[in-house]
Amino acid sequence: MSDSSLRSGKRRRFIKSAGAATVTLLAGCGGNESSESTSGDGGDGDSGASTGEQSNDITTLTVRHFVNDHIETFYEKHNPILKKEHGISVDFETMGWGVARKKQNNSISTRTGPDVEEIASTWMPQQVNSDGWMDLEEAGVSMPTDNIYESPLQIGKFDGVRAGFPWFWGPRGHIYYKSLFEEAGIDGPPSTWDELANDASKYNTQAEKWEQEGYNTRYLFGIPGANNWAVVQYYMMLIWQNGGSVIDGSKPTFDSDAAVEALNFYKDLSTTHKASPQASVEWNGVARNNAFSSKRIASTWQGLRVANDIDAELGVGKPPAGPRGESSTFFGVNLMGIHPWTKKKSEAATFIEYLMQPEVNAELAKGSGFLPTIKSSFEQDAFQGELYQSFSEDVLNNTNAKTAPQVVGWGDVSGAIKGAVTKVLTKAATDSWSEGDTEKALQQAAMQAENALQG
C-alpha cells in the first residue's frame, strides 16, 4: 500500500433540490469540537438513504482510516444518512500504512487527534497498554456479539478491554480453477497435505499433455515465498494446520516439532512434491497473483479479492489439514475504535453501531474487497453469488481461522520468523538445504523472539 497520507480536501455538496438548502461536508481531519445546524435533510433524494427523522443539531465526528479506495465513496453515500437520522457528520482523513503507526502513537501520547479511528490488530496491545482506546462497552456501544463471526470478534478485545469492532476481515480459502481441476481429474481442493501432494502428481501428468499442446508449464498450487511480507502469515497457516502454535503465553513455540514439520512442507511444495514452481520460493504477492490469473498455477490460498479480475469459474474450499491438526487459515482484520479523549462519546458510539448494520457492513466490505464480519450481511444481494456462499459455508463456518498473536513486541517476533522461513526456503531453492537446517533456523529465531517478548 502507499506510504503517503491522503487528505480528502475537496468539498462535496449534497443538493436537495433547486432553491433548497445546501449542506457542505468537509472530508479531512481535525479536532473540531463545534456543531453546526442545518435546515436541509443532508442528502440527495436519490442517494439511496433510508428514511428517518431529521436532526437539526449536527455534530461533527472526526474519523481517521487506513488507505482504502472505497472509503470516499462510502461516505458520499452514508454521510447524508448519518446526518439525517443521527445528527452526525463525519469529517474523515486517510493515512498510508507507512506512516500510520507513527501518527496513531503520536495521537495517543499527546491525547489529541480523531474521535474514532481504524485499528490494526497487531498494534492494539501496545496501544491498549498506553490507554489509547476506550472500552466500547463502557462507551455505550451495543455489540451484536451473536451476529459477529467469533474469530474477528475475539481480536477486538485485549486485556479485558473491548477496544474495537471488527468491521471487515479477509480470511483465506483454497481458491481454484474448476475447469483445470476437472481436466486433471481432481475433485475439488485437498482436505489434507497428503492429498495436496498426491493431487500435484496427478496434475503434473496433465500438465505434460498441455505442454505438448503448446501451453507453458503449469502447476497445481502456489503461495508467496521469501520476497513477500506475508510469508510469515502463510507459515503460521501451516503451523496451525499441523496442530502447532506460534506463541504460548510469552514463550515462542514456532520451533516445535509440528512447526518444523510445517516449514519443511512449505519448502517441499516446490521441491519434493513439485506442486509449485521453483520460482515461487521467491515470489511476492504480485508474482503469485499474476501466476494465478495467467493459470500458471491452478490454485492458491487467498481471499476473494483475487477473483475480482478473473472471468473463469472459480471454486473455493477450506485449506487442508496437516498430519497433526485440522483445516486452518489466516485472516487479516481491521477494527474501528473510539479514543478516550473524545468529547463526543455518545455520537461515536452511535457511529460504530451504524457500521454494524448488516446492509452497511456488507456494502463496506464488498467495496473494500473483503468480507463482512456481521453474519447476516451474507444475506445481502452483494454476497449471494455461489463463490461467496461457498466461502461462507466452507471457510468461515468450518475452518479454524486465526490471526497473528496479539502481543507487545510482535513486530520483532514476526521479523525473526520471516528471517528463518526465508533462509530455509532459499536454501531449498538453491539445493543447499540439509537435514537439521530447518530446526536450527527456527530455534535461532525463537531465541530472538523470546528476547523481544521479554523486553
LINNORPE-V142575 format. One record per residue. N is the residue number from 1. RES is the residue in three letters. PSI is psi in whole degrees, 0 to 359 (* if undefined). BURIAL is + if it has 24 or more other ideal C-beta (glycine too) atoms within 12 Angstrom, else -. D_CENTER is the distance of its C-alpha to the mean C-alpha in whole Angstrom. Layout:
N,RES,PSI,BURIAL,D_CENTER  N,RES,PSI,BURIAL,D_CENTER
//
This chain:
1,MET,160,-,13  2,SER,145,-,16  3,ASP,354,-,18  4,SER,143,-,20  5,SER,148,+,20  6,LEU,124,+,21  7,ARG,122,-,23  8,SER,103,+,24  9,GLY,349,-,27  10,LYS,148,-,29  11,ARG,140,-,30  12,ARG,129,+,30  13,ARG,137,-,32  14,PHE,109,+,32  15,ILE,121,-,36  16,LYS,306,+,37  17,SER,173,-,41  18,ALA,129,-,44  19,GLY,353,-,45  20,ALA,167,-,42  21,ALA,148,-,41  22,THR,130,-,38  23,VAL,127,+,35  24,THR,128,-,33  25,LEU,135,+,30  26,LEU,125,+,29  27,ALA,99,+,25  28,GLY,191,+,25  29,CYS,149,+,25  30,GLY,170,-,27  31,GLY,30,+,29  32,ASN,122,-,31  33,GLU,2,-,33  34,SER,161,-,35  35,SER,161,-,35  36,GLU,157,+,36  37,SER,149,-,38  38,THR,151,+,38  39,SER,357,-,40  40,GLY,176,+,38  41,ASP,2,+,35  42,GLY,8,+,33  43,GLY,159,+,32  44,ASP,138,+,33  45,GLY,342,-,34  46,ASP,14,-,32  47,SER,350,+,29  48,GLY,9,-,28  49,ALA,143,+,28  50,SER,159,-,29  51,THR,153,-,33  52,GLY,174,-,33  53,GLU,138,-,36  54,GLN,130,+,36  55,SER,132,+,36  56,ASN,344,-,38  57,ASP,108,-,36  58,ILE,124,+,33  59,THR,129,+,31  60,THR,123,+,29  61,LEU,124,+,25  62,THR,133,+,24  63,VAL,139,+,20  64,ARG,134,+,18  65,HIS,159,+,14  66,PHE,160,+,12  67,VAL,131,+,13  68,ASN,118,+,12  69,ASP,339,-,15  70,HIS,347,-,15  71,ILE,324,+,16  72,GLU,318,+,19  73,THR,321,-,20  74,PHE,313,+,19  75,TYR,331,+,21  76,GLU,326,+,24  77,LYS,317,+,24  78,HIS,342,+,23  79,ASN,317,+,25  80,PRO,323,+,28  81,ILE,316,+,27  82,LEU,320,+,26  83,LYS,313,+,30  84,LYS,317,+,32  85,GLU,337,+,30  86,HIS,357,+,29  87,GLY,31,+,31  88,ILE,133,+,28  89,SER,125,+,27  90,VAL,124,+,24  91,ASP,105,+,25  92,PHE,160,+,21  93,GLU,161,+,20  94,THR,158,+,17  95,MET,143,+,17  96,GLY,153,-,16  97,TRP,331,+,14  98,GLY,337,-,17  99,VAL,356,-,19  100,ALA,315,+,16  101,ARG,319,+,17  102,LYS,318,-,21  103,LYS,313,+,21  104,GLN,315,+,19  105,ASN,324,-,21  106,ASN,318,-,24  107,SER,318,+,24  108,ILE,320,+,24  109,SER,329,-,27  110,THR,354,-,29  111,ARG,38,-,28  112,THR,163,-,27  113,GLY,197,+,25  114,PRO,162,+,23  115,ASP,318,+,23  116,VAL,145,+,20  117,GLU,154,+,17  118,GLU,145,+,13  119,ILE,133,+,12  120,ALA,127,+,10  121,SER,324,+,10  122,THR,345,+,12  123,TRP,345,+,14  124,MET,319,+,15  125,PRO,309,+,18  126,GLN,322,+,20  127,GLN,325,+,20  128,VAL,318,+,21  129,ASN,335,-,23  130,SER,14,+,24  131,ASP,44,-,25  132,GLY,346,+,22  133,TRP,141,+,21  134,MET,145,+,23  135,ASP,121,+,22  136,LEU,325,+,21  137,GLU,320,-,24  138,GLU,333,-,27  139,ALA,351,+,26  140,GLY,11,-,27  141,VAL,127,+,23  142,SER,107,-,24  143,MET,119,+,21  144,PRO,70,-,21  145,THR,327,-,20  146,ASP,343,-,21  147,ASN,12,-,19  148,ILE,136,+,16  149,TYR,136,+,14  150,GLU,318,-,15  151,SER,307,+,12  152,PRO,331,+,10  153,LEU,318,+,13  154,GLN,326,+,15  155,ILE,335,+,12  156,GLY,355,+,14  157,LYS,127,+,17  158,PHE,130,+,18  159,ASP,41,-,22  160,GLY,358,-,23  161,VAL,120,+,21  162,ARG,84,+,19  163,ALA,330,+,18  164,GLY,152,+,15  165,PHE,123,+,14  166,PRO,106,+,10  167,TRP,341,+,10  168,PHE,159,+,7  169,TRP,167,+,5  170,GLY,73,+,4  171,PRO,158,+,7  172,ARG,132,+,9  173,GLY,174,+,13  174,HIS,98,+,16  175,ILE,137,+,16  176,TYR,159,+,20  177,TYR,118,+,23  178,LYS,317,+,25  179,SER,320,-,28  180,LEU,319,+,28  181,PHE,317,+,27  182,GLU,317,-,30  183,GLU,328,-,33  184,ALA,359,+,32  185,GLY,29,-,33  186,ILE,127,+,30  187,ASP,78,-,29  188,GLY,177,+,25  189,PRO,155,+,22  190,PRO,150,+,24  191,SER,346,+,24  192,THR,165,+,24  193,TRP,320,+,25  194,ASP,319,-,28  195,GLU,321,+,28  196,LEU,315,+,25  197,ALA,318,+,28  198,ASN,320,-,31  199,ASP,325,+,29  200,ALA,319,+,29  201,SER,317,+,32  202,LYS,319,+,33  203,TYR,322,+,31  204,ASN,328,+,32  205,THR,316,-,36  206,GLN,325,+,35  207,ALA,326,+,33  208,GLU,323,-,37  209,LYS,320,-,38  210,TRP,322,-,36  211,GLU,322,-,37  212,GLN,336,-,40  213,GLU,1,-,39  214,GLY,2,-,38  215,TYR,153,-,34  216,ASN,164,-,33  217,THR,132,+,32  218,ARG,153,+,29  219,TYR,159,+,27  220,LEU,321,+,25  221,PHE,156,+,22  222,GLY,139,+,20  223,ILE,159,+,17  224,PRO,159,+,16  225,GLY,222,+,19  226,ALA,332,+,20  227,ASN,12,-,19  228,ASN,133,+,16  229,TRP,339,+,14  230,ALA,10,+,11  231,VAL,329,+,15  232,VAL,322,+,14  233,GLN,318,+,11  234,TYR,323,+,13  235,TYR,320,+,16  236,MET,321,+,15  237,MET,314,+,14  238,LEU,322,+,18  239,ILE,311,+,19  240,TRP,321,+,18  241,GLN,334,+,19  242,ASN,16,+,22  243,GLY,10,+,23  244,GLY,182,+,22  245,SER,165,+,20  246,VAL,314,+,19  247,ILE,138,+,21  248,ASP,103,-,23  249,GLY,247,-,24  250,SER,15,-,25  251,LYS,125,-,26  252,PRO,135,+,24  253,THR,13,+,24  254,PHE,10,+,22  255,ASP,16,+,26  256,SER,171,+,27  257,ASP,319,-,29  258,ALA,323,+,26  259,ALA,322,+,23  260,VAL,316,+,26  261,GLU,323,+,26  262,ALA,315,+,23  263,LEU,325,+,23  264,ASN,323,+,26  265,PHE,322,+,25  266,TYR,310,+,22  267,LYS,328,+,25  268,ASP,345,+,27  269,LEU,321,+,25  270,SER,351,+,26  271,THR,280,+,30  272,THR,311,-,31  273,HIS,340,+,29  274,LYS,36,+,29  275,ALA,335,+,26  276,SER,155,+,24  277,PRO,147,+,26  278,GLN,330,+,27  279,ALA,341,+,26  280,SER,339,+,22  281,VAL,331,+,23  282,GLU,6,+,23  283,TRP,145,+,20  284,ASN,185,-,17  285,GLY,321,+,14  286,VAL,317,-,16  287,ALA,319,+,19  288,ARG,314,+,17  289,ASN,320,+,16  290,ASN,320,-,20  291,ALA,324,+,21  292,PHE,315,+,20  293,SER,331,+,21  294,SER,2,-,24  295,LYS,20,+,24  296,ARG,326,+,25  297,ILE,144,+,23  298,ALA,348,+,23  299,SER,161,+,20  300,THR,169,+,16  301,TRP,117,+,13  302,GLN,162,+,11  303,GLY,176,+,8  304,LEU,355,+,11  305,ARG,329,+,11  306,VAL,339,+,13  307,ALA,350,+,16  308,ASN,324,-,16  309,ASP,19,-,19  310,ILE,125,+,20  311,ASP,334,-,23  312,ALA,158,-,24  313,GLU,123,-,24  314,LEU,153,+,21  315,GLY,165,+,20  316,VAL,143,+,18  317,GLY,178,+,18  318,LYS,148,+,17  319,PRO,159,+,17  320,PRO,170,+,20  321,ALA,146,+,22  322,GLY,178,+,24  323,PRO,340,-,27  324,ARG,356,+,26  325,GLY,215,+,23  326,GLU,168,+,21  327,SER,125,+,19  328,SER,152,+,15  329,THR,163,+,12  330,PHE,145,+,9  331,PHE,143,+,6  332,GLY,150,+,3  333,VAL,139,+,4  334,ASN,146,+,7  335,LEU,164,+,10  336,MET,132,+,13  337,GLY,169,+,17  338,ILE,132,+,20  339,HIS,144,+,22  340,PRO,346,+,26  341,TRP,356,+,28  342,THR,145,+,27  343,LYS,12,-,30  344,LYS,50,+,29  345,LYS,316,+,27  346,SER,315,-,28  347,GLU,322,+,27  348,ALA,319,+,24  349,ALA,319,+,23  350,THR,319,+,24  351,PHE,315,+,22  352,ILE,317,+,19  353,GLU,326,+,21  354,TYR,320,+,21  355,LEU,342,+,17  356,MET,350,+,17  357,GLN,133,+,20  358,PRO,317,+,19  359,GLU,326,+,20  360,VAL,315,+,18  361,ASN,320,+,15  362,ALA,316,+,15  363,GLU,317,+,16  364,LEU,314,+,13  365,ALA,315,+,11  366,LYS,314,+,13  367,GLY,330,+,14  368,SER,353,+,10  369,GLY,18,+,10  370,PHE,197,+,7  371,LEU,150,+,9  372,PRO,151,+,11  373,THR,344,+,11  374,ILE,122,+,15  375,LYS,315,+,16  376,SER,352,-,19  377,SER,336,+,17  378,PHE,354,+,17  379,GLU,350,-,21  380,GLN,154,+,21  381,ASP,325,-,22  382,ALA,339,+,19  383,PHE,27,+,17  384,GLN,354,-,21  385,GLY,157,-,21  386,GLU,320,-,21  387,LEU,317,+,18  388,TYR,317,+,16  389,GLN,322,-,19  390,SER,320,+,19  391,PHE,317,+,15  392,SER,314,+,15  393,GLU,314,-,19  394,ASP,324,+,18  395,VAL,306,+,14  396,LEU,325,+,13  397,ASN,351,-,17  398,ASN,24,-,18  399,THR,144,+,16  400,ASN,98,+,16  401,ALA,126,+,12  402,LYS,166,+,11  403,THR,184,+,9  404,ALA,144,+,11  405,PRO,140,+,14  406,GLN,89,+,15  407,VAL,148,+,18  408,VAL,129,+,20  409,GLY,8,+,20  410,TRP,327,+,17  411,GLY,316,+,17  412,ASP,322,+,20  413,VAL,313,+,20  414,SER,320,+,17  415,GLY,321,-,19  416,ALA,318,+,22  417,ILE,315,+,20  418,LYS,319,+,19  419,GLY,318,+,23  420,ALA,315,+,24  421,VAL,316,+,22  422,THR,318,+,23  423,LYS,315,+,26  424,VAL,315,+,26  425,LEU,320,+,25  426,THR,319,+,27  427,LYS,320,+,30  428,ALA,319,+,30  429,ALA,331,+,29  430,THR,11,-,32  431,ASP,33,-,34  432,SER,8,-,35  433,TRP,142,+,33  434,SER,163,-,35  435,GLU,132,-,35  436,GLY,344,-,34  437,ASP,320,+,32  438,THR,312,+,29  439,GLU,317,+,30  440,LYS,315,-,31  441,ALA,318,+,28  442,LEU,324,+,26  443,GLN,318,+,29  444,GLN,318,-,29  445,ALA,322,+,25  446,ALA,324,+,26  447,MET,317,-,29  448,GLN,318,+,27  449,ALA,321,+,24  450,GLU,320,+,27  451,ASN,320,-,28  452,ALA,320,+,25  453,LEU,329,+,24  454,GLN,341,-,28  455,GLY,*,-,28
//
